[in-house]
Amino acid sequence: MFPLNTLQQHFRLILLITGVLLSAATSAQKNSQRVLSVEWHSLPDGLTEADFRKNYLPERFTSDSADGASILHRVIRQLRTDGYLCAGLDAYRRSDDGFRGEVYVGSSYAWLQLHRGNAEESYLRGTGYRNRWLKEQVFSPEKLDRILESILRNCENTGYPFATVRLDSVSFSGGLLEAALRLEKGPFVRIDSVRIQGSARIAPVYIHNYIGIQPGDPYDERLVRRIGNRMKELPFITEARGSQVVFAEKVTRLDLYLNEKKASQFDAVIGFLPDETRPGKLNLTGEAHLRLQNSFQRGEVVELNWKQLPPRSQDLKLHL
């Protein structure tokens, strides 16, 4: 039995420890749930701070999952994507209960027109450019980037790897943007030669046909990029390193670094069995499989299957 005073002391100690633990848990919970407070400046007519809080901000977030500054930067990027081109973070500071920021919104911009300018129709196909579709649509830098990148890809795939494209004659009027495309294609480039380096024994004409690039063809970035994947499909060749395009002043050369990889196979099982019809004689029996790849340096496959089973039955198949 413990004395009464000792029991009272133990009880008070338990209450004290429990109170400390509860306080720590409450404090941790408060710290993990932080408030992100934002002041919105220069709002467009007809929109309120409540509208922007609802559309762009989480109400609360845990401090270990995101930082207030990173959230605000995502808000700015989304605002610009939605046409608020001048949106920016004016101020940012931490407080005891979370983070506070000041966001400048500004006016929303839409397309009046994006003229084709000097860009030929062939370079606009598949880019998403349609002047009538863009008219009065919200201006999105990301969408514009996709259009410009697609124009450049079309140029790179048709002999113009050094093309550049930009906006020209840009003007703003009443929240509407008008501009024209300015395309500088640069010099027209052909692949003058394809050089194969390494231990691979392969006819150049086979490689030319296989990768789809012949000497003298216009430069095609799409075909150049897929060379690595195409080479992985060949069982008798391995790339020592990635292909390389060498641009010189007057000529352009495609270098391929190819090594030989053993791919031919030969398997055979051969034996002898007594000939039941001829005492003292033996019959050859067994089967063999021969597969030759690129033996004549043209990527060909020669396959031979032979099977000999008694009594005197034979099966021979040849595939070329």
DRENFI-665988 format. One record per residue: x, y, z of N, C-alpha, C, O in turn. Coordinates in steps of 0.001 Angstrom, whole numbers, plus 524288, in hexadecimal, padded with zeros to 5 digits. Layout:
XYZXYZXYZXYZ/...
REM end
This chain:
803497FB578000080000800008000080370804E0800008073B80547802EE/801F48089F7FC8E804BF80D937FC768021481167800267FD4B81158800A0/80518814BB802C4802B7818D1806047FF4A81C54802B18000981CCF7FDF7/7FB7581ED08054E7F7BB822298028A7FA818269F7FFCC7F943827DB7FB52/7FE4982913802748010F82D7D80014803F482BD67FB1F8042D82EBC7F74A/80625827267FB4A808F8825367F6A880547824647F21A80698825B37EDAA/8009E822397F3237FCC48216B7EEFC7FAFD826967ECA47FA4B827067E7E7/7FA3F82A897F0047F89E82FAD7EE157FCD4832127EA927FBA88347A7E693/801BB8315C7EC27805FC8337A7E8FE8063C830CA7E3A9806FF833537DFA5/8059082B8A7E3B180591828A97DEBC8011882A707DB3C801C582B067D682/7FC9382B497DD8A7F7FF82CEF7DA8A7F8E78324D7D8127F7AC833277D380/7FB14835E97DB2B7FC2B83B277D91B8004583AED7D4BE7FFF283DC57D0E2/80427837737D57580833836EE7D177805E8834EA7CC5680755836B17C81A/8024D831227CCD27FFB982F127C8217FC958334E7C5677FCB6833C57C09E/7F9B6836727C8877F6B083ABB7C6387FA3A83EA57C3817F8E4840A47BF56/7FEB683FC17C5D2802558438A7C39680481841957BE61804B2844787BA8A/8062883C957BE508084D83A5B7B97D8042D83A357B5358054383B677B0AD/7FF5C838B37B6BB7FB18838807B2E97FA0B83DDE7B0A17F93083E6B7ABEE/7FA1B841E17B4037F932847337B22D7FD61849067AE6F7FC3984B9D7AA8E/8024E847AB7AF95806958492F7AC1D80607846927A6C3806C0849117A2B7/804BA8417A7A6CE8041E83EA07A1E57FFA6840C979EA2800208415A799E2/7FB3C842007A1417F6CA8443579E6E7F8268498179C247F6A784ABD797BD/7FB0084CA279F277FC93851CA79D4C80022851577988D7FF968543F794C2/803D884D97798D38076D84CD4794738048484AFF78F9D805A184CC478B48/800C684773790567FDC58457B78BE37FA90849C77896C7FA3784A28784A4/7F82B84D1678CBE7F5098516E78ABD7F86D85541787C27F6F18572F7839D/7FD1D85658789FA800B5859EE7876180278857C478225802BF85A9C77E47/803AE8529B7820A805598502F77D228010A85069779168020C8515077479/7FC3584F9577AD47F7D084FC17772D7F71F85535774F67F5EF855D377058/7F7DE859347783F7F75685E937765F7FB9285FD57726C7FA9B8627A76E86/8006C85DDB7737E804B085F0776FF28041C85C3576ABF805D385E23766B0/8019D8578176AE78011D8548C766187FCBD8569E762A57FCA98559275DF4/7F91B8598A764E77F4E585BDF761E47F5B6861BE761C17F4798647E76580/7F7CF863A675D657F9268692C75D197F5A486BF0759307F3DE869AB75556/7F4BA870D375A497F142873FC757087F47C876D6752ED7F8968790B75420/7F29E876C874E1B7F4FB879DA749EF7F15B87E68748C87ED2887DB87468A/7F3018830874A537EFD4887BC749AE7F20188AFB745317F6B388BFE744F0/7EE8E88C9A741A77F04588F7673D077ED078946473C657E83E8945073CE1/7EFBC898B073B4C7ED2089D8D739C97ED9889E11733DB7F1D889DA0731A7/7E92D89F007315A7E90889F5672BA67E89C8A51072A077E52D8A7E072BE1/7EC188A6C8726927EC288AC3D724DF7EAD38ACB071F0F7EBB08A91771BFD/7E8AE8B14471DAC7E7708B28B718327E4198AE56715A67E5808AC1C7119F/7DFA58AD527181D7DC208A952716117D9108AB6B711647D7D48B01071136/7D7D48A80C70D9D7D49A8A9B7709307CF1D8AB3670B077CD4B8A95F70F15/7CC908AE7E708137C73D8B01A709667C39F8AB5E7098A7C3D98A7EB70632/7C0428AB5570D8C7BC6B8A72A70DFB7BE418A26A710FC7BB2389EE3711F8/7C3398A2307127B7C54B89DC07156E7C72089F8B71AC97C9198A3E471B5D/7C67B89C3D71EA87C7DF89D887240B7CC42899F8725F27CDB28962872366/7CE5989B5F72A8F7D2628981372CEE7D0488929D72DFC7D31F88EC472D81/7CB528924872F6B7C8FD88D26730767C91E889B772B947C9F1884FE72BF3/7C84E88C12727087C87F8890F7222C7CDE6886AC721507CE5E8821F71FD5/7D1F2889C8722427D73F887DB7215A7D8EA883F4725887DBB0880347245D/7D73F884CB72A6B7D879880F172E7D7D60B87BAF72D2B7D8838779A72DCA/7D14187BD072B5F7CE80876F172A277D10887410725927D16886F457259E/7D2C3876FD7219F7D4B48749171CD47DA7C8731E71CFC7DC3586FB971A0B/7DD81875AD720677E329874F7720187E5C88731E7251C7EA488716D724F1/7E31C87364729927E5C08724272E837E35C86DAE731697DE9786D1573172/7E6A686A5D733E47E49D866A8737C17E38A8699073CD07E65B86D3B73E21/7DF84867FA73FAB7DE3C86AB6744847E270869E5748A87E41686D9B74B3B/7E42C865007494A7E839863CE74D1F7EBD285FB374ABC7EA5685CDD74727/7F08285F7574CC67F42A85B8D74AE17F7E785A3674F427F8C685D59752CC/7FA228558474F057FDD1853CD7530A8033C855D0751B8804D7855D474D30/806018577D755B480B1B859E0754E280F1385612752A7812D8857B375026/80E44850FB753898120B84D3D75180810D784B9974BE9813EE848C67498B/80C7784D46749C280B1D84BBC7446F80C38850017407980CEE84ED973BDC/80C61854CC7421B80D578590273E6180EF085DE17415080D8D85E9B745DC/811D68612C73EB38135E86629740E580FFD86A6973E7780E6C86A0F739EE/80EE686E6D7419180B848728F73FA280D838751473AAD80A768764773729/812A8875E773A5A814DE87875735BE8140A87530730D9812BE8774B72CB9/814C78700D731438141786CB672CA980E6B86CB572AE180D5586C9972632/80AC486CD472EA58053D86D1272D378040D8722C72A6480140872337267B/806298767672C5B8052287B80729E88077E87BC97246F8052F87E22720EE/80C0387971723AF80E548796A71E7280B008763271AAC80A8F8778871613/808B0871FE71C998051E86EFD719448004887239717F67FE3C871F37139E/7FE7E8754871BC17FA05878BF71AD27FB4B87C9E716787F81987D89712FE/8000287EE7716AD80190882B6712B8801B88802B70D527FFD58826870981/803FA87B7A70D0980438878C4707F67FEC7877B2705D47FDD48784770126/7FB3587620709437F5ED875017077C7F324879F5705C27F03C879E3701ED/7F3FE87E437088D7F1A88833D706FE7F37C884D0701867F05A886836FE4C/7F8868843F700827FA8B885A76FB577F86C882076F7237F754883B86F2C5/7F7D787D0D6F8757F57B8795F6F4C67EFE987AF46F37D7EE1187A236EF1F/7ED3A87D3A6F7517E7CD87EDB6F6947E750884476F4327E309886776F40E/7EBA38867B6F2527EB6388B6F6EF8B7ECF3890346F2A77ED11894806F07F/7EE2C88F9C6F7B07EFE4894136FADB7F5D0894916FA497F8C4892D86FDAB/7F77C896E76F6057FCFC896CF6F48D80074899D06F84780514898956F8C0/7FE5C89DBA6FAF2801868A0FB6FE6E8015E89F1F704128037F8A1B870783/7FEE789AB1705137FE83898B770A6D803EB897DD70CBE807858962270A11/8046E8991C711CA809778987E71465808DA8989171A48804C889A1B71C53/80CF0896E471D0080D03896CA722B580FAB89BBA724A08146589C5D72405/80C9389F48726FA80EB68A43F728D28118B8A3B572E01815818A64D72ED6/80F9B8A0637318A8120589FD6736B5810C289A76738E480CCF8980F7378F/81443898A373C51813788938673EC881642893887440C81ABE8953774477/8138D891A47480A815F58916B74D3F8137388D027505E80F0988B6674F58/8166788B1D754318147E88714757BE8123D889A175C9D813CE88DE875E28/80E91886EE75EF480C5E888A0763EB80BDF883E37677780CE487F7B765D5/80A4B884CF76C5C809FF880817701D8061B87C5176E70806F4877AD76F5F/801E187DF476BFC7FDD487A2A76A9B7FDF687885764DE7FA77875BA7631A/801F087A33761EA802238788D75C7B8053D87C41759118098187DF275A82/8031387D8575482805C8880A8750A68020F884D074E8A7FD58883F974E21/8044E8894C74D398013B88D9374B08803DF88F6D74607808A289007745C9/800A98904E7420F802BE8921D73D1D7FF4B8964973AB67FAA6896AC73BE8/801A88996F737477FECD89D6F734617FF8389C5272E8E803E489C4272C90/7FB2B89B7372BE57FB4C899EC726647F8F089E377230B7F48E89FF7723F8/7FBE989FE371F217F9E88A39C71B4B7F7748A07F716D97F9F789D1271498/7F2978A1AC715997EFC389EC2711947EFE58A1A370C5A7F1DF89F8870882/7EDDF8A65070C287EDD28A94C707527E98D8A795703947E6178A48B704F8/7E9D88A98C6FEDF7E5CC8A8896FAF67E6938A3406F8577EAE98A1336F807/7E2458A1286F67D7E26989C4E6F37A7E2A589DA96EDAD7DFE08A1246EBD9/7E5FC89ADF6EACE7E6A789BF26E53F7E48C8976D6E1FD7E4EE892DE6E378/7E257898D16DD907E05A894F16D9DA7E272896476D4727E44789A9E6D37C/7E225892786D0F37E3F88935C6CBA57E013896AD6C8987DB5F895AB6C8B3/7E20889A906C5EC7DF0089D196C1CF7DFFA89A256BCB67DC54898746BA13/7E4FF899906BB657E6848966C6B6DC7EC3D894D76B75C7EF7F897CC6B94C/7ED5C8901E6B5907F2C888E706B4E07F36788D486AF117F1E98891E6AD2E/7F5A18910B6AC4A7F6208908D6A6A07FA4988C836A5337FDFF88B9C6A820/7F99488A296A0BA7FD4A8863B69EEE80293888A069DA180690885F169DD3/802A488D8B69C53807898902269AFB80A0D88D9F6963E8077488C9F69252/80F2588C9B6969F811EF88A3C692308126388450692AC81531881DC68FA3/80FA7881FB6967880FE187C4D6973380C898799569318807DC87A9F692AA/80EEA876256901D80C0F8735668C088085486F5F68E768093786D67692C2/8043186E4668BA18002586AC368DA0802528655C68EEE80086862DF692A2/806288638868BF28084A85E4968CDC80ADE85DD36923380B1A8598E69467/80CCA862256944C80F53861FF6996F80B76862C769DE980CE58623D6A278/806938640D69CA180296864E16A0A87FF26860186A17E7FC1285FEF6A530/7FFA685C3269E167FC548579469E8C7FDA2854866A37F8022E8538B6A4B7/7F98A8530F6A6487FA3C84FF96AB037FC42852FC6AFAB7FDB18509A6B398/7FC6D8582A6AF617FE9085B4B6B3AD7FA5B85D4C6B7687FB9A85F236BBAC/7F57085CF86B5DE7F14585F366B9087F025864DB6B7B27ECCD8674D6BA23/7F2EE867026B3C77F20086C6C6B23D7ED3886CC66AEBB7ECF186A516AA9B/7E98386FDC6B0767E4FC871506AD4A7E378876CD6AEF87E1B4877A06B35E/7E42887A836AB7D7E33B87FF26ACF47DDA3880CA6AECB7DCBD8839F6B293/7D9E587E616AC2E7D46E87F3D6ADA37D32887CAA6B2E07CFB287E796B5AE/7D5F1878726B4377D506875E96B9417D762879186BDBA7D5498792C6C20E/7DBBF87BB56BCA57DE6087EAA6C0C17DB93883C46C1F97DC27885E06C641/7D894885C16BE4D7D62D88ADD6BEFF7D2D388AFF6C3E67CF48887D06C490/7D40088EBE6C75A7D14B88FBD6CC487D20388B576D0427CF6288B556D449/7D57C8879F6CF3C7D6DA883CA6D33C7DAB5886356D7117DDB7889B06D5AA/7DA96884536DBF07DE48886356DFDF7E3D2885166DE097E500880CC6DC34/7E734888FC6DE8E7ECA4888406DCFC7EF5B884AF6E0E27EF73885CE6E58F/7F18A8806C6DEFF7F45087CAB6E2477F9E587C1F6E04C7FAB687A356DBF6/7FDCC87DC76E3668033D87D1A6E1B6804968776A6E0998078F876496DCFD/80269873D26E3B18039986E4B6E2E08018A86C696DD9980435869866DAD4/7FCD786E096DC3A7FAA986C756D72C7FDC786ED76D2B77FEB986C486CEC1/7FF60873C06D35A802908763F6CF57807C5873656CEBD80993872926CA5C/80A30871E26D31780F2086EFA6D2DA80E75869E16CFDE811D9868616CCCE/80A14867356D0C38092D862446CE05808BA863236C82380AB98600C6C509/806188675D6C6A180590868926C10F80AE6869BB6BEAB80C32867B06BA83/80DFE86D026C14A8132086E726BF37816BE869B86BEF78199C869146BB29/816A3866646C2FE819E6861AD6C3008185485E006BE9381BAD85B916BC21/8134885D9B6BD8E8117A85A346B9538133985C446B40381496859376B08D/81330861676B35D81519863B86AE7B81ADD8626E6ADB881C838610D6A96B/81DEA862E36B1E68237F861AB6B18A8246285BEA6B040827DB85AA46AD2D/821488586D6B28F821DD852D86B15E820C2851C36AB998237984EA86A91F/81CC1854586A97C81B97853A66A3EB8202A8556F6A087821558530669C89/822B88599E6A21F8274C85B7C69F3782BD3857A269FB582E648566269BD6/82CCC855C16A476831228521C6A5618307084D036A2628344784A7D6A0F4/82BA084B836A17182A978469269EBB82A7D8471B698D0829AB8434469609/82B5184BD8696E082B1F84CB56913482FE784FB368F3E82F998528568B5C/8344F84F12691F08392F8514368FF383AEF856646924883EB3858B569065/8384B8584269660839CA85D4A698B083AAE85CB369E958376485E5C6A1AC/83F1385A5E6A02F8400B8597E6A5C58417085E6A6A8D18418C85E496AD9F/84282862BE6A626844118678A6A8D983FCF86BBD6A8A2840F28705F6A939/83B0886A296A7CF836B386DE26A76B835918706E6ACB28367186E186B0CE/833A2875336AC85831CC877FD6B12A82C8387A6D6AFEB82B6787BB96AB6C/8294887B086B3E68242887D6B6B32A822FC880D86B7E28245287F7C6BC4C/820828853E6B6F081F3C888E96BB1F81A6088BF96B9A68184E88B726B557/8189288F376BD578142B892B26BC4681632897E96BA4C81A1B899F16BC3A/8138A89A046B67E8150289F076B4318103F8A2986B43480BCC8A0C56B457/8113B8A7B66B40E80D0B8ABA26B3CA809188AADE6B832804618AABD6B741/80B058AA5E6BD00807A58A96D6C188805268AE8C6C346807C98B28A6C3C6/800058AE616C4317FD468B3086C6177F8F18B16A6C9D67F6978AD426C944/7F7EB8B4CB6CDB47F3C28B3F06D1847EFC98B8506D1037F12E8BCDE6D055/7EACE8B6DD6D15A7E6AE8BAC76D1287E1FD8B8D36D4367DF708B50C6D2AE/7E0DB8BB766D8987DC478BA056DBAC7DC448B4666DD807D82F8B1DC6DD81/7E0C28B26E6DF0C7E1128AD086E0E67E1538A9036DC937E1208A4536DDA0/7E1C48AAC36D7B07E2298A7336D3417E7A48A77A6D0F07E9F98ABAA6D091/7E99D8A3006CF697EEED8A28F6CD647EEC48A1346C7997EBE489DB96C5F1/7F1E38A3FF6C4947F25E8A2E86BEFE7F8228A24E6BDAB7FB5F8A5636BF71/7F96B89E5F6BA937FEDB89D666B9267FF0189A466B4197FAFC898836B224/803B7899A16B20A80484896876AD4980929892E76AE2780CC28942A6B115/8090A88E726AB9980D6388AC56ABE8811D288C8E6A859810F788E546A3F6/8168988C096AA5C81B2C88D516A74681EB7888886A74082112887396AB3C/81F19885EA6A2BF82217881156A2488270D8820B69F25826D9883E469AB6/82B79880C66A17B83082880F269EC58326487B5069E4483410878F66A21D/8322287927699928335087398698DC839258726C6990A83AA486E0E69A64/83C6D8761F697BE84202875096979D84380871E6692CD840478713E68F4A/8484E86FF16928B84A1D86D2468DE48478A867C768D588465A8652F69137/846B68662F68879844A9860F8687648492185D0D687DC84D5785DE4685B1/84839858C368AB084C688550A68BEF84B0184FA3689D78469A84DCD68A73/84ED484D256875C84E5C847B3685B88525F844586889E856858464068A21/8511C83F5A6895F854E883B9E68B6F8584B839DF686DA85699836B8683A5/85D1283BE96868A8606583ABB682078629D83539682398635C832C767E27/863AD8333B686E8865E982DFB6874F8646F82B9068C888635E82E4869059/864688264E68C9886379823486915F8684F81FE76923D8697F81C7B68F14/86B14820DE6968386FF081E0F6979386F1381A2469BF986D1481B7E6A022/8709B8154569AFE8700B8111B69EDE8756480FF66A1328790A80E9969E61/875D8810836A65487AB680F6F6A90E879D380B216AD12875A280AC46AF67/87DD4807DB6ADDD87D65803986B19487E687FE5E6AEFB87FF07FE216AA6E/87D8A7FA2F6B1E687ECC7F4ED6B00187A607F25E6ACF187B047EE016AB05/875F97F4F36AC73871827F2956A9BA872CA7F1B06A3FC874D17F52A6A15A/871997ED036A211872437EBB069C8886CDA7EBB869A08869F47E7E369A41/86B997F01E697AC866637F0D46957D866C57F444690A7869BD7F80C69096/863D77F2FE68CAD863E27F61B687E08615A7FB6A688E785D0D7FBA168B0A/863ED7FFAD6876C861A9804E06884E85C348057A68605858DE8080B68857/85B46803176816D85624803AF67EFB851DE801666826E84D7D8036168281/853227FD2D6855684F417FAE9688E184DFD7FEBD68D468496A7FF8268E8E/851F68012368F958511E804E8693D184E178099B691D584A9580B8569482/84F6380B7F68D3184C928100068B04846BE80EDD68A9F8437D8120868C36/8457B80A536887F83FFA808E2687E783D65807F468D2E838D28093A68DF2/84059805BD690C883E1580456695DA83CAB8092A6990D8387D8095369B6C/8401180D166992A83EF1811CB69C4783BD5815CD6992A83A05819AE69B5B/83B32814E869415838148187A690E783AE281D6F68F558385F8213F68DD2/8401681D7768FAA8432B8221B68E4A847198209568A1684A9981D6C68B09/84683822D36857A84A22821EB6812F84DB2826AC6809884BF882B1068188/85298825E967F12855F082A6D67DEC8535782DF8679E98518782C30675D4/85330832F367B208509D836BD677BC84B1E8382467965848CF83BCA67747/848F18354167D37843A48366E67F128439283B7C6823F8477483CCC684C3/83F2C83E5C6822983E9F842DE685A983EFC8412B68B6383D4383CE968CCE/841328447B68E94841B0843496942983C438428269684838B48459D6959D/83BB383E4D6998E836B483D0A69C11837CB83BA86A1C483993837596A2ED/836BF83F396A538837CF83E726AACF834D9839CB6ACFF836CB8370F6B071/83037838E66AB0882D0B834876ACEE82FC682F556ABEC82FD882BF06AF54/8320482EAD6A747834C9829D66A600839E48295B6A90783B5F825136AAA3/83C8B82DB06A9CA8417A82D956ACB68408782BEA6B25984391828DF6B480/83C5E82DDA6B4C183B4282C9C6BA37839D0826DC6BB0483AB7824BC6BF3C/837A7824636B727835E481EFD6B7DE83A1581AFC6B676839198164A6B6CB/83EC081CBD6B4E6842E78191C6B36184437815676B7DA844B7810B26B701/844C8817766BC9E8462C814336C1168424B80FCF6C1FA843DB80B566C2C9/83D45811046C1D78394780CF86C29E83941809086BE2683861804626BF01/83A3480AE16B96983A588074A6B4F783EEB8037E6B57183E5E7FEE16B437/8435C805606B732847F0801FC6B7B08472E7FDD56BBEA849467F9866BB7D/844377FF1A6BFF2843337FB476C411840087F6A66C213840107F27A6C477/83D517F75C6BDBB83A1C7F32A6BB9183D477EF596B84083B537EB326B6D1/842267F0BA6B707845747ED436B3F0848697E9946B79484B517EB6B6BAF0/847C47E4766B70584A4A7E0D26BAA88501E7E02C6B9C4852D47DE2A6BD31/8522A7E1D66B536857AC7E0E96B3F785AFE7E5DE6B43985F857E5DB6B29A/858BB7EA1D6B64685B8F7EF106B6A585A657F1936BBE8856087F13C6BDE6/85E557F4176BE1F85D907F72E6C2D9860297FC7B6C218864417FCDE6BF99/85DCB800876C43F86006805C26C3D28644D8067D6C7E186362805C06CC8B/868FE807F16C62186D388092A6C9C186C3580E5E6CC7286DBB80F1E6D0F1/869B3811E06C9C586817816F96CBD8863CE8190F6C851862DD816FA6C416/8613D81D246CA1085CFE81F566C70885EDA821B16C1E786355823606C16D/85B62821C96BE2185CB18241C6B91485DAE829F16B9B085BF382C5C6BD78/8607782C276B5F4861F9831A56B6418619A834206B0E186347831D96ACFC/85F69838C86B0B485F2683BC06ABDB86347840076AC11863618432D6AFB3/866A68401C6A82B86AD6843FC6A7E48695F848006A3BB86915846C769F17/8687584CD36A57F86729851156A1EB86C28854166A0AD86E6E8568A6A422/86DDA853E969BD987253856FC69A188705A85B71696A986BAA85BFF695C2/8740185E96694C98727186333691CB86FAC861BF68CBD86BEA8645068B2D/8718E85D9668A2986F5A85C356851486CE1856D2684EE869D7855AC68162/86E1E8537C688B686C0384E26688A7869F484CC268E1286B8884F0469203/86666848FC68E248643C846ED69308864CB84102692EB8634083E7068F28/8670983EE16972086821839466974F8656D836D069C0286551839066A046/8633D8322969B1A860E682F1A69F51864A582AB46A0BB865DA8276569D75/8667E82AA56A59986A128269E6A77486720822A16AABE8644D824046AE61/867D481DA26A9678658A8194F6AC5D869F4816146AEB186DB6814C56ABFE/86980814CC6B3B086D8F811D76B66B86B5480C756B7BE8689E80BC76BBA8/86C8B808A16B45B86A06803886B4AE86E117FF3B6B564871FD7FF0A6B29E/86D127FBD36B91B8705C7F7406B9F886D517F24A6B8C4868857F2216B914/870457EE406B76086DDA7E93E6B62C86C267E6806BB3086ECD7E6CD6BF30/867BB7E3DA6BAEE865CE7E0B56BF4D864737DB4C6BD3D8619B7DAC36B965/866847D74B6BFD6865997D1F36BE0D85FCC7D0A66BE9385D787D1306C2C0/85D917CEED6BA3F857F87CDB46BA42856BB7C8806B7A8852637C6836B82E/85A877C6416B4D68598F7C13C6B241859577BCDB6B64985BD77BD276BA62/856517B8C56B515855997B4686B8B58560F7AF396B5C9854937AEC06B13D/858337AB526B89A8585F7A6046B6828579D7A2366BB0985AB77A2196BEB5/8537A79F206BAB98525479B286BEAA8516E795FF6BBDF84EC9795CC6B7DC/853AB791C56BE0C8530A78CA86BB888535B7884B6BF8E85656788916C352/85040784506BEAB8506C77F746C1B58507277AFA6BDC484CAB77A446BAE0/854AA777FB6BDA785556773DC6B9B8856C476EBB6BC71859CC76EAF6C02D/8549376A7F6BA8D855BA765576BCBA85500761116B8A6853C3762216B420/855CD75C2C6BA5B85545757B16B6D7851C4753A06B96785200752B46BE1E/84E81751386B62384B1374D036B7EB84BAE7484C6B44984CAC748F56AFA0/84B197438F6B66184B7673EE56B3048473473EF06AED8842C2740806AFCE/848B573D2C6AA31844FD73CBA6A5E384225737846A6638447D7335A6A5DA/83D0C737D26A76D83A0F7330C6A8588397972FCC6A364838A072B136A3A8/839EB7324969EF28393F72F6B69A0383E5D72D3D697ED83E6B729BC694A3/842AA72F60699E7847C472D906981784B2E72C6269CD284D9172FEF69F04/84B6F7279B69E5F84E87726286A2FC8543F727D16A263856A37273069E44/85650729F26A6A385BBF72BAC6A6A685C9B731186A483861007330C6A492/85875733996A29B858DB738E66A089856A773CD66A4798537F73B7D6A7D7/85866741B96A3F585698745F16A761853FB74A376A42B8556E74B3769FB2/8502474CB06A68884D827512D6A42384EFD756336A70A84F257565A6ABD8/8501075A426A4028511075F686A64F84BE4761E26A7E884830761FE6A4D7/84BA3763D96ACAA846DA7664F6AE948483B76B356B1B084C8A76BB26B3C4/8449276EBF6B1F5845737738E6B4F5842B27782F6B28383F6B7779C6AF0A/8441577CC16B465841E3781996B240845C2786066B2FA848F6785F36B690/8456E789DF6AF898490678E526AFAB84620793446AE1A84282793306AAEE/847D67978E6B06D8458F79CB96AF3A84A057A08A6AE4784D597A1506B1AA/84A147A2E26A9B984E177A6AB6A84484B747ABCE6A6D0847E77ABF06A393/84D407B0076A94184B1F7B53C6A82384FB57B8F16A75A852A77BA056AB00/850487BAD66A2A88547E7BE6F6A14D852397C3DC6A06484E817C47B69D69/854757C7C16A2F38529D7CD266A2638571C7D0956A09185B587D0946A2D9/856187D37C69C71859D37D73F69A4F85EF07D4AF698988630F7D727698CF/85EB87CFD8696EC8637C7CD316952D865A17CF926902986A567CF6468F36/862357D1CC68CF4863D77D4346880F863BD7DA2E68868863DC7DCE26846E/863837DC3368D3E863E77E1D268E6085F777E50168C03860227E99B68AC9/85AFB7E28F68B618566E7E55468950851A77E4AD68CC984D3E7E57E68B0D/852857E336691A884E407E2BF6955A84AB77DE1F69473846747DDD9696A8/84C757DA696912C8491E7D60068FD0849017D1FF6943F84C707D1E66979C/844FE7CEB969427844607CA74697E5843B97C565694D3840337C4F369195/8471A7C19A695D7846C97BC6E69372845CF7B87F697CF848D37B82A69B89/8419C7B58C697518402D7B1DF69B7083F5C7AC726991683C887ABCE69540/841E47A89269B74841987A32F699988402179F9E69E21842AD79FA46A235/83C0179C9069D6083A4F798BA6A14383A787934969ECC8382C7925B69AAD/83D3778FBF6A16783DAF78A6069F6D83C27786916A3B683DA4787336A83D/83932782A76A23C8378977EAE6A603837937795E6A34A83546778C269F1D/83A24775976A59F83A7D770446A38F8389776C766A7BA83AF676BED6ABE1/8344B769D96A6898320F766196AA358317E760D56A77A83080760A16A2C7/8321B75C9E6AA628316A7577A6A7F182B9E7567D6A70E82868758E76A9B2/82A257530F6A37982DD57505D69FFC82E817535F69AE482AD3753C6697D2/8330D75571699FB834967581769529830F175C99693B482FE475D8368F1A/82F1475F526978D82BCD763EF6968682F02768CE6979D831E87690569B71/82E7F76CB669442831C177166694B482E79776396939482B227763F6901F/82F8977A526969E82CB377F49695ED830BC783A169588833F1784466990F/8309E786976914F8345D78ACF6906C8316478FB968ED482E6178FAC68B14/8324679406691BF82FAC798FA69094833C079D49690478374679D9C69389/833377A08D68C59836D97A4DE68B88833BD7A9E568AFE8301A7AA3A687DD/835357ADD768E19832997B2F468DE4836AF7B71D68CA483ADA7B74768F08/835707BA76688E0838F67BEB668764836477C3EE6883B838977C80568736/
REM end
